[in-house]
Amino acid sequence: MRDRLRVLGSDIGGGTSPIIPVFVRVSDTLLQMGKEMYDEGVFTTSPACPVVRQSEVRFRFILNESAD
């Protein structure tokens, strides 16, 4: 997933944790994208200001296998 996100131009930082951050950097954009993903059945967490600095707002993805 990391490789695919990079190919798509996503800012995922340099970590190697099982939690994959996708930095958005703009709170309003983060909230709108989060709503749209939720509506499409994608669950993610999205730390925003004041939990993280404004310049570090992001989604956090943890992949798991679906039982379906």
N, CA, C, O and CB atoms as a CASP TS submission, in Angstrom:
PFRMAT TS
TARGET T0000
AUTHOR 0000-0000-0000
METHOD Language model
MODEL 1
PARENT N/A
ATOM      1  N   MET     1       0.830  -1.193   0.000  1.00  0.00           N
ATOM      2  CA  MET     1       0.000   0.000   0.000  1.00  0.00           C
ATOM      3  C   MET     1       0.872   1.254   0.000  1.00  0.00           C
ATOM      4  O   MET     1       0.563   2.238  -0.672  1.00  0.00           O
ATOM      5  CB  MET     1      -0.943  -0.001   1.213  1.00  0.00           C
ATOM      6  N   ARG     2       1.958   1.206   0.758  1.00  0.00           N
ATOM      7  CA  ARG     2       2.844   2.378   0.783  1.00  0.00           C
ATOM      8  C   ARG     2       3.326   2.737  -0.617  1.00  0.00           C
ATOM      9  O   ARG     2       3.295   3.902  -1.012  1.00  0.00           O
ATOM     10  CB  ARG     2       4.049   2.119   1.699  1.00  0.00           C
ATOM     11  N   ASP     3       3.771   1.726  -1.368  1.00  0.00           N
ATOM     12  CA  ASP     3       4.259   1.988  -2.726  1.00  0.00           C
ATOM     13  C   ASP     3       3.172   2.593  -3.598  1.00  0.00           C
ATOM     14  O   ASP     3       3.428   3.535  -4.349  1.00  0.00           O
ATOM     15  CB  ASP     3       4.778   0.701  -3.365  1.00  0.00           C
ATOM     16  N   ARG     4       1.975   2.065  -3.503  1.00  0.00           N
ATOM     17  CA  ARG     4       0.862   2.569  -4.321  1.00  0.00           C
ATOM     18  C   ARG     4       0.517   4.004  -3.938  1.00  0.00           C
ATOM     19  O   ARG     4       0.271   4.836  -4.811  1.00  0.00           O
ATOM     20  CB  ARG     4      -0.380   1.666  -4.163  1.00  0.00           C
ATOM     21  N   LEU     5       0.497   4.297  -2.643  1.00  0.00           N
ATOM     22  CA  LEU     5       0.207   5.661  -2.201  1.00  0.00           C
ATOM     23  C   LEU     5       1.265   6.636  -2.712  1.00  0.00           C
ATOM     24  O   LEU     5       0.945   7.753  -3.118  1.00  0.00           O
ATOM     25  CB  LEU     5       0.128   5.724  -0.667  1.00  0.00           C
ATOM     26  N   ARG     6       2.528   6.206  -2.692  1.00  0.00           N
ATOM     27  CA  ARG     6       3.600   7.070  -3.213  1.00  0.00           C
ATOM     28  C   ARG     6       3.417   7.316  -4.711  1.00  0.00           C
ATOM     29  O   ARG     6       3.569   8.447  -5.173  1.00  0.00           O
ATOM     30  CB  ARG     6       4.988   6.435  -2.946  1.00  0.00           C
ATOM     31  N   VAL     7       3.091   6.269  -5.473  1.00  0.00           N
ATOM     32  CA  VAL     7       2.864   6.401  -6.917  1.00  0.00           C
ATOM     33  C   VAL     7       1.731   7.385  -7.184  1.00  0.00           C
ATOM     34  O   VAL     7       1.777   8.139  -8.156  1.00  0.00           O
ATOM     35  CB  VAL     7       2.540   5.025  -7.550  1.00  0.00           C
ATOM     36  N   LEU     8       0.720   7.379  -6.328  1.00  0.00           N
ATOM     37  CA  LEU     8      -0.421   8.292  -6.479  1.00  0.00           C
ATOM     38  C   LEU     8      -0.102   9.712  -6.033  1.00  0.00           C
ATOM     39  O   LEU     8      -0.927  10.614  -6.179  1.00  0.00           O
ATOM     40  CB  LEU     8      -1.603   7.774  -5.694  1.00  0.00           C
ATOM     41  N   GLY     9       1.098   9.909  -5.487  1.00  0.00           N
ATOM     42  CA  GLY     9       1.518  11.242  -5.080  1.00  0.00           C
ATOM     43  C   GLY     9       1.185  11.609  -3.652  1.00  0.00           C
ATOM     44  O   GLY     9       1.256  12.782  -3.285  1.00  0.00           O
ATOM     45  N   SER    10       0.824  10.634  -2.837  1.00  0.00           N
ATOM     46  CA  SER    10       0.483  10.905  -1.437  1.00  0.00           C
ATOM     47  C   SER    10       1.733  11.138  -0.610  1.00  0.00           C
ATOM     48  O   SER    10       2.770  10.515  -0.841  1.00  0.00           O
ATOM     49  CB  SER    10      -0.326   9.748  -0.845  1.00  0.00           C
ATOM     50  N   ASP    11       1.628  12.035   0.350  1.00  0.00           N
ATOM     51  CA  ASP    11       2.687  12.323   1.309  1.00  0.00           C
ATOM     52  C   ASP    11       2.492  11.378   2.487  1.00  0.00           C
ATOM     53  O   ASP    11       1.624  11.605   3.329  1.00  0.00           O
ATOM     54  CB  ASP    11       2.668  13.832   1.768  1.00  0.00           C
ATOM     55  N   ILE    12       3.302  10.311   2.550  1.00  0.00           N
ATOM     56  CA  ILE    12       3.144   9.332   3.631  1.00  0.00           C
ATOM     57  C   ILE    12       4.308   9.355   4.610  1.00  0.00           C
ATOM     58  O   ILE    12       4.399   8.488   5.478  1.00  0.00           O
ATOM     59  CB  ILE    12       2.999   7.940   3.053  1.00  0.00           C
ATOM     60  N   GLY    13       5.188  10.321   4.486  1.00  0.00           N
ATOM     61  CA  GLY    13       6.322  10.397   5.401  1.00  0.00           C
ATOM     62  C   GLY    13       7.294   9.255   5.166  1.00  0.00           C
ATOM     63  O   GLY    13       7.256   8.605   4.122  1.00  0.00           O
ATOM     64  N   GLY    14       8.159   9.012   6.128  1.00  0.00           N
ATOM     65  CA  GLY    14       9.194   8.009   5.954  1.00  0.00           C
ATOM     66  C   GLY    14       9.107   6.835   6.898  1.00  0.00           C
ATOM     67  O   GLY    14      10.050   6.048   6.975  1.00  0.00           O
ATOM     68  N   GLY    15       8.011   6.685   7.620  1.00  0.00           N
ATOM     69  CA  GLY    15       7.898   5.632   8.614  1.00  0.00           C
ATOM     70  C   GLY    15       7.731   4.246   8.024  1.00  0.00           C
ATOM     71  O   GLY    15       7.474   4.095   6.830  1.00  0.00           O
ATOM     72  N   THR    16       7.879   3.232   8.872  1.00  0.00           N
ATOM     73  CA  THR    16       7.693   1.842   8.457  1.00  0.00           C
ATOM     74  C   THR    16       6.713   1.106   9.363  1.00  0.00           C
ATOM     75  O   THR    16       6.607  -0.119   9.302  1.00  0.00           O
ATOM     76  CB  THR    16       9.029   1.116   8.444  1.00  0.00           C
ATOM     77  N   SER    17       6.007   1.839  10.193  1.00  0.00           N
ATOM     78  CA  SER    17       5.034   1.271  11.123  1.00  0.00           C
ATOM     79  C   SER    17       3.871   0.642  10.347  1.00  0.00           C
ATOM     80  O   SER    17       3.623   1.025   9.204  1.00  0.00           O
ATOM     81  CB  SER    17       4.513   2.359  12.099  1.00  0.00           C
ATOM     82  N   PRO    18       3.154  -0.315  10.947  1.00  0.00           N
ATOM     83  CA  PRO    18       1.956  -0.848  10.302  1.00  0.00           C
ATOM     84  C   PRO    18       0.851   0.210  10.133  1.00  0.00           C
ATOM     85  O   PRO    18      -0.081   0.023   9.352  1.00  0.00           O
ATOM     86  CB  PRO    18       1.423  -2.020  11.110  1.00  0.00           C
ATOM     87  N   ILE    19       0.969   1.309  10.867  1.00  0.00           N
ATOM     88  CA  ILE    19       0.027   2.422  10.716  1.00  0.00           C
ATOM     89  C   ILE    19       0.588   3.348   9.656  1.00  0.00           C
ATOM     90  O   ILE    19       1.695   3.866   9.801  1.00  0.00           O
ATOM     91  CB  ILE    19      -0.204   3.184  12.075  1.00  0.00           C
ATOM     92  N   ILE    20      -0.173   3.559   8.587  1.00  0.00           N
ATOM     93  CA  ILE    20       0.310   4.357   7.458  1.00  0.00           C
ATOM     94  C   ILE    20      -0.328   5.739   7.510  1.00  0.00           C
ATOM     95  O   ILE    20      -1.545   5.866   7.369  1.00  0.00           O
ATOM     96  CB  ILE    20      -0.004   3.658   6.103  1.00  0.00           C
ATOM     97  N   PRO    21       0.483   6.774   7.713  1.00  0.00           N
ATOM     98  CA  PRO    21      -0.073   8.127   7.701  1.00  0.00           C
ATOM     99  C   PRO    21      -0.161   8.655   6.266  1.00  0.00           C
ATOM    100  O   PRO    21       0.709   8.381   5.440  1.00  0.00           O
ATOM    101  CB  PRO    21       0.787   9.074   8.572  1.00  0.00           C
ATOM    102  N   VAL    22      -1.196   9.395   5.989  1.00  0.00           N
ATOM    103  CA  VAL    22      -1.297  10.129   4.723  1.00  0.00           C
ATOM    104  C   VAL    22      -1.526  11.581   5.120  1.00  0.00           C
ATOM    105  O   VAL    22      -2.620  11.956   5.542  1.00  0.00           O
ATOM    106  CB  VAL    22      -2.471   9.569   3.776  1.00  0.00           C
ATOM    107  N   PHE    23      -0.487  12.387   4.982  1.00  0.00           N
ATOM    108  CA  PHE    23      -0.549  13.780   5.390  1.00  0.00           C
ATOM    109  C   PHE    23      -1.366  14.582   4.389  1.00  0.00           C
ATOM    110  O   PHE    23      -1.137  14.502   3.182  1.00  0.00           O
ATOM    111  CB  PHE    23       0.860  14.368   5.530  1.00  0.00           C
ATOM    112  N   VAL    24      -2.318  15.353   4.895  1.00  0.00           N
ATOM    113  CA  VAL    24      -3.164  16.202   4.057  1.00  0.00           C
ATOM    114  C   VAL    24      -2.775  17.663   4.251  1.00  0.00           C
ATOM    115  O   VAL    24      -2.789  18.448   3.303  1.00  0.00           O
ATOM    116  CB  VAL    24      -4.666  15.988   4.388  1.00  0.00           C
ATOM    117  N   ARG    25      -2.430  18.021   5.476  1.00  0.00           N
ATOM    118  CA  ARG    25      -1.883  19.335   5.846  1.00  0.00           C
ATOM    119  C   ARG    25      -2.899  20.470   5.925  1.00  0.00           C
ATOM    120  O   ARG    25      -2.540  21.576   6.327  1.00  0.00           O
ATOM    121  CB  ARG    25      -0.840  19.712   4.875  1.00  0.00           C
ATOM    122  N   VAL    26      -4.169  20.226   5.549  1.00  0.00           N
ATOM    123  CA  VAL    26      -5.207  21.266   5.620  1.00  0.00           C
ATOM    124  C   VAL    26      -6.425  20.646   6.309  1.00  0.00           C
ATOM    125  O   VAL    26      -7.024  19.708   5.784  1.00  0.00           O
ATOM    126  CB  VAL    26      -5.581  21.825   4.175  1.00  0.00           C
ATOM    127  N   SER    27      -6.792  21.166   7.481  1.00  0.00           N
ATOM    128  CA  SER    27      -7.859  20.567   8.290  1.00  0.00           C
ATOM    129  C   SER    27      -9.188  20.460   7.561  1.00  0.00           C
ATOM    130  O   SER    27      -9.844  19.420   7.632  1.00  0.00           O
ATOM    131  CB  SER    27      -8.052  21.366   9.542  1.00  0.00           C
ATOM    132  N   ASP    28      -9.599  21.510   6.861  1.00  0.00           N
ATOM    133  CA  ASP    28     -10.892  21.461   6.160  1.00  0.00           C
ATOM    134  C   ASP    28     -10.899  20.366   5.092  1.00  0.00           C
ATOM    135  O   ASP    28     -11.893  19.659   4.925  1.00  0.00           O
ATOM    136  CB  ASP    28     -11.205  22.828   5.513  1.00  0.00           C
ATOM    137  N   THR    29      -9.798  20.234   4.383  1.00  0.00           N
ATOM    138  CA  THR    29      -9.689  19.190   3.357  1.00  0.00           C
ATOM    139  C   THR    29      -9.714  17.817   4.011  1.00  0.00           C
ATOM    140  O   THR    29     -10.364  16.901   3.506  1.00  0.00           O
ATOM    141  CB  THR    29      -8.396  19.365   2.523  1.00  0.00           C
ATOM    142  N   LEU    30      -9.015  17.667   5.125  1.00  0.00           N
ATOM    143  CA  LEU    30      -8.993  16.410   5.859  1.00  0.00           C
ATOM    144  C   LEU    30     -10.401  15.995   6.270  1.00  0.00           C
ATOM    145  O   LEU    30     -10.787  14.841   6.083  1.00  0.00           O
ATOM    146  CB  LEU    30      -8.096  16.527   7.090  1.00  0.00           C
ATOM    147  N   LEU    31     -11.163  16.919   6.825  1.00  0.00           N
ATOM    148  CA  LEU    31     -12.516  16.603   7.285  1.00  0.00           C
ATOM    149  C   LEU    31     -13.422  16.217   6.124  1.00  0.00           C
ATOM    150  O   LEU    31     -14.196  15.268   6.242  1.00  0.00           O
ATOM    151  CB  LEU    31     -13.111  17.790   8.038  1.00  0.00           C
ATOM    152  N   GLN    32     -13.342  16.929   5.011  1.00  0.00           N
ATOM    153  CA  GLN    32     -14.170  16.616   3.846  1.00  0.00           C
ATOM    154  C   GLN    32     -13.801  15.253   3.257  1.00  0.00           C
ATOM    155  O   GLN    32     -14.678  14.447   2.947  1.00  0.00           O
ATOM    156  CB  GLN    32     -14.023  17.710   2.778  1.00  0.00           C
ATOM    157  N   MET    33     -12.511  15.003   3.107  1.00  0.00           N
ATOM    158  CA  MET    33     -12.066  13.716   2.581  1.00  0.00           C
ATOM    159  C   MET    33     -12.474  12.578   3.513  1.00  0.00           C
ATOM    160  O   MET    33     -12.879  11.512   3.050  1.00  0.00           O
ATOM    161  CB  MET    33     -10.544  13.718   2.379  1.00  0.00           C
ATOM    162  N   GLY    34     -12.368  12.799   4.817  1.00  0.00           N
ATOM    163  CA  GLY    34     -12.763  11.788   5.784  1.00  0.00           C
ATOM    164  C   GLY    34     -14.232  11.440   5.677  1.00  0.00           C
ATOM    165  O   GLY    34     -14.599  10.267   5.751  1.00  0.00           O
ATOM    166  N   LYS    35     -15.078  12.442   5.504  1.00  0.00           N
ATOM    167  CA  LYS    35     -16.512  12.193   5.334  1.00  0.00           C
ATOM    168  C   LYS    35     -16.775  11.397   4.059  1.00  0.00           C
ATOM    169  O   LYS    35     -17.558  10.447   4.067  1.00  0.00           O
ATOM    170  CB  LYS    35     -17.291  13.521   5.301  1.00  0.00           C
ATOM    171  N   GLU    36     -16.127  11.781   2.975  1.00  0.00           N
ATOM    172  CA  GLU    36     -16.327  11.087   1.702  1.00  0.00           C
ATOM    173  C   GLU    36     -15.856   9.633   1.774  1.00  0.00           C
ATOM    174  O   GLU    36     -16.513   8.739   1.242  1.00  0.00           O
ATOM    175  CB  GLU    36     -15.588  11.819   0.580  1.00  0.00           C
ATOM    176  N   MET    37     -14.721   9.400   2.430  1.00  0.00           N
ATOM    177  CA  MET    37     -14.244   8.019   2.563  1.00  0.00           C
ATOM    178  C   MET    37     -15.199   7.201   3.427  1.00  0.00           C
ATOM    179  O   MET    37     -15.497   6.051   3.103  1.00  0.00           O
ATOM    180  CB  MET    37     -12.825   7.991   3.169  1.00  0.00           C
ATOM    181  N   TYR    38     -15.675   7.778   4.510  1.00  0.00           N
ATOM    182  CA  TYR    38     -16.620   7.072   5.374  1.00  0.00           C
ATOM    183  C   TYR    38     -17.882   6.707   4.601  1.00  0.00           C
ATOM    184  O   TYR    38     -18.398   5.596   4.731  1.00  0.00           O
ATOM    185  CB  TYR    38     -16.976   7.930   6.602  1.00  0.00           C
ATOM    186  N   ASP    39     -18.373   7.638   3.804  1.00  0.00           N
ATOM    187  CA  ASP    39     -19.568   7.387   2.993  1.00  0.00           C
ATOM    188  C   ASP    39     -19.349   6.249   2.001  1.00  0.00           C
ATOM    189  O   ASP    39     -20.301   5.585   1.591  1.00  0.00           O
ATOM    190  CB  ASP    39     -19.974   8.654   2.244  1.00  0.00           C
ATOM    191  N   GLU    40     -18.089   6.026   1.617  1.00  0.00           N
ATOM    192  CA  GLU    40     -17.747   4.949   0.675  1.00  0.00           C
ATOM    193  C   GLU    40     -17.345   3.656   1.391  1.00  0.00           C
ATOM    194  O   GLU    40     -16.949   2.686   0.745  1.00  0.00           O
ATOM    195  CB  GLU    40     -16.612   5.400  -0.243  1.00  0.00           C
ATOM    196  N   GLY    41     -17.446   3.644   2.726  1.00  0.00           N
ATOM    197  CA  GLY    41     -17.146   2.435   3.481  1.00  0.00           C
ATOM    198  C   GLY    41     -15.703   2.272   3.904  1.00  0.00           C
ATOM    199  O   GLY    41     -15.289   1.175   4.280  1.00  0.00           O
ATOM    200  N   VAL    42     -14.918   3.361   3.849  1.00  0.00           N
ATOM    201  CA  VAL    42     -13.520   3.315   4.283  1.00  0.00           C
ATOM    202  C   VAL    42     -13.433   3.949   5.667  1.00  0.00           C
ATOM    203  O   VAL    42     -13.800   5.109   5.854  1.00  0.00           O
ATOM    204  CB  VAL    42     -12.575   4.051   3.262  1.00  0.00           C
ATOM    205  N   PHE    43     -12.943   3.173   6.637  1.00  0.00           N
ATOM    206  CA  PHE    43     -12.786   3.706   7.983  1.00  0.00           C
ATOM    207  C   PHE    43     -11.331   4.050   8.208  1.00  0.00           C
ATOM    208  O   PHE    43     -10.449   3.234   7.941  1.00  0.00           O
ATOM    209  CB  PHE    43     -13.283   2.703   9.047  1.00  0.00           C
ATOM    210  N   THR    44     -11.075   5.234   8.691  1.00  0.00           N
ATOM    211  CA  THR    44      -9.739   5.668   9.050  1.00  0.00           C
ATOM    212  C   THR    44      -9.846   6.653  10.203  1.00  0.00           C
ATOM    213  O   THR    44     -10.910   7.218  10.454  1.00  0.00           O
ATOM    214  CB  THR    44      -9.007   6.301   7.837  1.00  0.00           C
ATOM    215  N   THR    45      -8.747   6.852  10.892  1.00  0.00           N
ATOM    216  CA  THR    45      -8.719   7.905  11.903  1.00  0.00           C
ATOM    217  C   THR    45      -8.021   9.108  11.298  1.00  0.00           C
ATOM    218  O   THR    45      -7.215   8.979  10.376  1.00  0.00           O
ATOM    219  CB  THR    45      -8.001   7.431  13.215  1.00  0.00           C
ATOM    220  N   SER    46      -8.339  10.273  11.826  1.00  0.00           N
ATOM    221  CA  SER    46      -7.756  11.494  11.246  1.00  0.00           C
ATOM    222  C   SER    46      -7.414  12.497  12.340  1.00  0.00           C
ATOM    223  O   SER    46      -8.220  13.367  12.670  1.00  0.00           O
ATOM    224  CB  SER    46      -8.728  12.133  10.227  1.00  0.00           C
ATOM    225  N   PRO    47      -6.202  12.371  12.906  1.00  0.00           N
ATOM    226  CA  PRO    47      -5.777  13.354  13.893  1.00  0.00           C
ATOM    227  C   PRO    47      -5.699  14.748  13.267  1.00  0.00           C
ATOM    228  O   PRO    47      -5.060  14.941  12.233  1.00  0.00           O
ATOM    229  CB  PRO    47      -4.418  12.960  14.491  1.00  0.00           C
ATOM    230  N   ALA    48      -6.340  15.689  13.891  1.00  0.00           N
ATOM    231  CA  ALA    48      -6.358  17.067  13.386  1.00  0.00           C
ATOM    232  C   ALA    48      -5.976  18.008  14.523  1.00  0.00           C
ATOM    233  O   ALA    48      -5.765  17.574  15.655  1.00  0.00           O
ATOM    234  CB  ALA    48      -7.765  17.443  12.802  1.00  0.00           C
ATOM    235  N   CYS    49      -5.891  19.272  14.218  1.00  0.00           N
ATOM    236  CA  CYS    49      -5.590  20.310  15.183  1.00  0.00           C
ATOM    237  C   CYS    49      -6.662  20.314  16.272  1.00  0.00           C
ATOM    238  O   CYS    49      -7.834  20.242  15.904  1.00  0.00           O
ATOM    239  CB  CYS    49      -5.495  21.690  14.493  1.00  0.00           C
ATOM    240  N   PRO    50      -6.393  20.388  17.516  1.00  0.00           N
ATOM    241  CA  PRO    50      -5.131  20.661  18.183  1.00  0.00           C
ATOM    242  C   PRO    50      -4.360  19.405  18.598  1.00  0.00           C
ATOM    243  O   PRO    50      -3.343  19.520  19.282  1.00  0.00           O
ATOM    244  CB  PRO    50      -5.386  21.501  19.385  1.00  0.00           C
ATOM    245  N   VAL    51      -4.814  18.210  18.204  1.00  0.00           N
ATOM    246  CA  VAL    51      -4.103  16.982  18.579  1.00  0.00           C
ATOM    247  C   VAL    51      -2.712  16.958  17.940  1.00  0.00           C
ATOM    248  O   VAL    51      -1.737  16.545  18.568  1.00  0.00           O
ATOM    249  CB  VAL    51      -4.915  15.728  18.153  1.00  0.00           C
ATOM    250  N   VAL    52      -2.634  17.399  16.703  1.00  0.00           N
ATOM    251  CA  VAL    52      -1.354  17.546  16.003  1.00  0.00           C
ATOM    252  C   VAL    52      -1.279  18.967  15.463  1.00  0.00           C
ATOM    253  O   VAL    52      -2.299  19.649  15.366  1.00  0.00           O
ATOM    254  CB  VAL    52      -1.200  16.489  14.844  1.00  0.00           C
ATOM    255  N   ARG    53      -0.087  19.413  15.115  1.00  0.00           N
ATOM    256  CA  ARG    53       0.057  20.742  14.534  1.00  0.00           C
ATOM    257  C   ARG    53      -0.707  20.827  13.213  1.00  0.00           C
ATOM    258  O   ARG    53      -0.872  19.825  12.518  1.00  0.00           O
ATOM    259  CB  ARG    53       1.545  21.080  14.320  1.00  0.00           C
ATOM    260  N   GLN    54      -1.167  22.018  12.876  1.00  0.00           N
ATOM    261  CA  GLN    54      -1.914  22.240  11.643  1.00  0.00           C
ATOM    262  C   GLN    54      -1.173  21.669  10.436  1.00  0.00           C
ATOM    263  O   GLN    54      -1.801  21.102   9.541  1.00  0.00           O
ATOM    264  CB  GLN    54      -2.173  23.732  11.443  1.00  0.00           C
ATOM    265  N   SER    55       0.127  21.809  10.399  1.00  0.00           N
ATOM    266  CA  SER    55       0.911  21.343   9.255  1.00  0.00           C
ATOM    267  C   SER    55       1.084  19.822   9.222  1.00  0.00           C
ATOM    268  O   SER    55       1.683  19.283   8.292  1.00  0.00           O
ATOM    269  CB  SER    55       2.268  22.000   9.270  1.00  0.00           C
ATOM    270  N   GLU    56       0.557  19.132  10.241  1.00  0.00           N
ATOM    271  CA  GLU    56       0.718  17.681  10.317  1.00  0.00           C
ATOM    272  C   GLU    56      -0.604  16.924  10.350  1.00  0.00           C
ATOM    273  O   GLU    56      -0.618  15.748  10.712  1.00  0.00           O
ATOM    274  CB  GLU    56       1.519  17.327  11.533  1.00  0.00           C
ATOM    275  N   VAL    57      -1.727  17.566   9.980  1.00  0.00           N
ATOM    276  CA  VAL    57      -2.998  16.841   9.972  1.00  0.00           C
ATOM    277  C   VAL    57      -2.905  15.728   8.938  1.00  0.00           C
ATOM    278  O   VAL    57      -2.306  15.894   7.875  1.00  0.00           O
ATOM    279  CB  VAL    57      -4.203  17.797   9.664  1.00  0.00           C
ATOM    280  N   ARG    58      -3.510  14.591   9.271  1.00  0.00           N
ATOM    281  CA  ARG    58      -3.329  13.396   8.439  1.00  0.00           C
ATOM    282  C   ARG    58      -4.411  12.373   8.685  1.00  0.00           C
ATOM    283  O   ARG    58      -5.157  12.448   9.661  1.00  0.00           O
ATOM    284  CB  ARG    58      -1.974  12.773   8.695  1.00  0.00           C
ATOM    285  N   PHE    59      -4.482  11.416   7.782  1.00  0.00           N
ATOM    286  CA  PHE    59      -5.245  10.199   8.006  1.00  0.00           C
ATOM    287  C   PHE    59      -4.269   9.160   8.515  1.00  0.00           C
ATOM    288  O   PHE    59      -3.071   9.228   8.240  1.00  0.00           O
ATOM    289  CB  PHE    59      -5.981   9.715   6.703  1.00  0.00           C
ATOM    290  N   ARG    60      -4.789   8.199   9.259  1.00  0.00           N
ATOM    291  CA  ARG    60      -3.981   7.063   9.698  1.00  0.00           C
ATOM    292  C   ARG    60      -4.717   5.800   9.270  1.00  0.00           C
ATOM    293  O   ARG    60      -5.854   5.558   9.676  1.00  0.00           O
ATOM    294  CB  ARG    60      -3.732   7.087  11.261  1.00  0.00           C
ATOM    295  N   PHE    61      -4.057   5.008   8.451  1.00  0.00           N
ATOM    296  CA  PHE    61      -4.649   3.772   7.961  1.00  0.00           C
ATOM    297  C   PHE    61      -3.964   2.568   8.583  1.00  0.00           C
ATOM    298  O   PHE    61      -2.741   2.531   8.723  1.00  0.00           O
ATOM    299  CB  PHE    61      -4.565   3.703   6.438  1.00  0.00           C
ATOM    300  N   ILE    62      -4.766   1.594   8.949  1.00  0.00           N
ATOM    301  CA  ILE    62      -4.277   0.305   9.419  1.00  0.00           C
ATOM    302  C   ILE    62      -4.984  -0.734   8.556  1.00  0.00           C
ATOM    303  O   ILE    62      -6.210  -0.845   8.587  1.00  0.00           O
ATOM    304  CB  ILE    62      -4.551   0.082  10.980  1.00  0.00           C
ATOM    305  N   LEU    63      -4.216  -1.487   7.792  1.00  0.00           N
ATOM    306  CA  LEU    63      -4.813  -2.474   6.898  1.00  0.00           C
ATOM    307  C   LEU    63      -5.146  -3.742   7.649  1.00  0.00           C
ATOM    308  O   LEU    63      -4.403  -4.176   8.529  1.00  0.00           O
ATOM    309  CB  LEU    63      -3.879  -2.784   5.734  1.00  0.00           C
ATOM    310  N   ASN    64      -6.270  -4.328   7.291  1.00  0.00           N
ATOM    311  CA  ASN    64      -6.625  -5.634   7.809  1.00  0.00           C
ATOM    312  C   ASN    64      -7.408  -6.389   6.745  1.00  0.00           C
ATOM    313  O   ASN    64      -7.945  -5.788   5.815  1.00  0.00           O
ATOM    314  CB  ASN    64      -7.441  -5.511   9.118  1.00  0.00           C
ATOM    315  N   GLU    65      -7.468  -7.676   6.881  1.00  0.00           N
ATOM    316  CA  GLU    65      -8.157  -8.498   5.912  1.00  0.00           C
ATOM    317  C   GLU    65      -9.643  -8.525   6.225  1.00  0.00           C
ATOM    318  O   GLU    65     -10.049  -8.678   7.377  1.00  0.00           O
ATOM    319  CB  GLU    65      -7.580  -9.915   5.893  1.00  0.00           C
ATOM    320  N   SER    66     -10.434  -8.376   5.195  1.00  0.00           N
ATOM    321  CA  SER    66     -11.876  -8.415   5.352  1.00  0.00           C
ATOM    322  C   SER    66     -12.360  -9.846   5.481  1.00  0.00           C
ATOM    323  O   SER    66     -11.828 -10.749   4.834  1.00  0.00           O
ATOM    324  CB  SER    66     -12.561  -7.728   4.180  1.00  0.00           C
ATOM    325  N   ALA    67     -13.364 -10.054   6.312  1.00  0.00           N
ATOM    326  CA  ALA    67     -13.947 -11.380   6.480  1.00  0.00           C
ATOM    327  C   ALA    67     -14.925 -11.707   5.350  1.00  0.00           C
ATOM    328  O   ALA    67     -15.383 -12.843   5.237  1.00  0.00           O
ATOM    329  CB  ALA    67     -14.654 -11.478   7.832  1.00  0.00           C
ATOM    330  N   ASP    68     -15.243 -10.720   4.518  1.00  0.00           N
ATOM    331  CA  ASP    68     -16.205 -10.941   3.420  1.00  0.00           C
ATOM    332  C   ASP    68     -15.612 -11.700   2.268  1.00  0.00           C
ATOM    333  O   ASP    68     -16.300 -11.958   1.280  1.00  0.00           O
ATOM    334  CB  ASP    68     -16.735  -9.632   2.919  1.00  0.00           C
TER
END
